[in-house]
Amino acid sequence: MTRRTHPIPPAFIAIGLLTAVVSARPAAAQGAYFGGAYSWSTVDVRHVDASLFDNRASAYKLFAGLEYGNFFGVEGAWLNFGTFDANKLEGFDESPGKAKLDGWGVAITGRLPLARWLTVYGKAGYFSWDSKITGTGDLLHQVGDRAKSGEDPFYGAGVRLSSGKLSLIAEWEHYPRGNEIDSDLVSLGLRLYF
C-alpha cells in the first residue's frame, strides 16, 4: 500500500519563512507606511430579506499611515468590500443582480509591542461608504433604493509580524452602518515602512 502525502499550502510556507526571518531581526521602527491586503467580507443587511443576497465576498484594501512614538498613530484606507451576488429568484436561471460596497476610512491607531518582531494593535475611526445594487426590476422592487451612501464609525484589531521595513498583518474590522447594515472585514496583508 502506498502512502499518500499532502502538499503543504504555499501560504503556510510563506508564513513559516517570514516567522523565521522576523525572529532573528528587530521590528521596524515607527514612521510612515503603506500597504495592501486581501480580505474576506461579510455583510448583514437587516432591512432586506437575508436570502436575497450572498453575505460573503472577496475584498481588498489599500492603506497608508503614520505611527508616532511607541504607541499611537493615524491611518487612512480605501476599501472595496467586493461584489455580492443576488440569489436566484423564481423563474430566473441566473443571478438577477449584484450589490457592491466600497468607501474611505480614517482611524486613530494604538499598538502594544509584545516582542521585537510581534505587535498587537487596535484602531477606531470614521468610514464614508457607498453601496449600489444593480439588476432586474423584480430584484430592485424587493430591495428598494439602488444606491445608498453614508458615514459611520468603525473599529478593529490586529496582529503584526515585522522584519526590518516589512510587516505581515492579520486584522479584523467591524463596520456598523446605522441600523441597517453591519459589515466585517478579515484581512491578510503586507505593510512597508519608508
C-alpha positions, -999 to 999 in steps of 0.1 A, spaced: 0 0 0 14 34 -10 13 62 14 -2 95 2 14 127 12 -5 160 13 13 190 -1 19 220 22 -1 250 10 22 279 -2 6 303 23 18 282 53 53 280 38 54 318 33 42 324 69 68 300 83 96 316 64 86 351 74 83 340 111 119 325 109 132 357 94 115 381 118 126 361 149 162 369 140 158 407 133 143 436 153 110 451 144 107 481 122 108 515 138 78 537 138 72 560 109 53 564 77 40 532 59 17 520 31 3 486 22 -24 464 9 -44 435 20 -66 407 6 -98 405 27 -129 384 33 -160 404 39 -194 396 53 -225 419 51 -257 417 72 -285 438 57 -313 440 82 -340 458 61 -337 432 32 -346 396 32 -313 378 41 -320 351 15 -318 376 -14 -280 381 -14 -249 361 -7 -235 375 25 -198 368 18 -174 381 -8 -137 385 -16 -125 421 -9 -93 442 -8 -80 474 7 -51 499 3 -39 519 32 -12 544 44 -4 557 78 20 573 103 30 560 137 40 584 164 62 575 194 59 540 207 21 535 209 -1 557 187 -7 566 150 -32 575 123 -42 555 92 -63 562 61 -76 534 38 -97 528 7 -118 496 10 -136 475 -16 -159 451 2 -164 431 -30 -195 421 -51 -224 402 -35 -244 382 -60 -282 382 -56 -296 347 -52 -318 333 -80 -354 344 -80 -382 321 -90 -383 320 -128 -346 331 -133 -318 308 -143 -290 332 -133 -284 357 -105 -308 387 -111 -283 413 -98 -254 424 -77 -247 446 -47 -214 465 -43 -199 484 -14 -168 505 -10 -155 536 8 -128 556 26 -118 554 62 -96 572 86 -86 559 121 -66 565 152 -44 535 159 -29 522 192 -3 495 194 14 473 220 48 456 211 49 421 226 83 412 212 109 428 188 90 412 159 54 409 173 29 438 178 -8 438 186 -29 469 177 -63 484 176 -80 511 157 -111 533 158 -122 558 132 -148 570 107 -159 554 74 -175 571 44 -192 545 22 -212 540 -10 -233 510 -19 -251 502 -51 -275 475 -62 -279 467 -99 -301 441 -115 -336 432 -128 -367 452 -120 -380 423 -99 -350 424 -77 -349 462 -74 -386 462 -64 -378 439 -35 -347 457 -22 -358 494 -27 -332 521 -35 -305 513 -60 -278 533 -43 -271 545 -7 -242 562 10 -234 574 45 -207 580 71 -203 558 103 -177 549 129 -158 517 128 -133 498 149 -109 469 146 -79 450 159 -49 431 145 -15 415 149 17 424 131 48 403 124 78 426 114 111 423 98 130 455 91 108 477 70 83 449 60 54 436 81 28 409 77 -5 419 92 -37 400 101 -67 420 112 -104 422 118 -125 453 114 -162 459 121 -182 485 101 -217 491 115 -237 514 92 -266 529 110 -294 505 120 -295 488 86 -261 472 77 -232 455 95 -200 446 77 -170 426 89 -137 425 72 -109 399 79 -77 408 61 -42 394 55 -18 419 40 17 435 38 28 468 52 60 486 41 77 514 60 96 542 42 
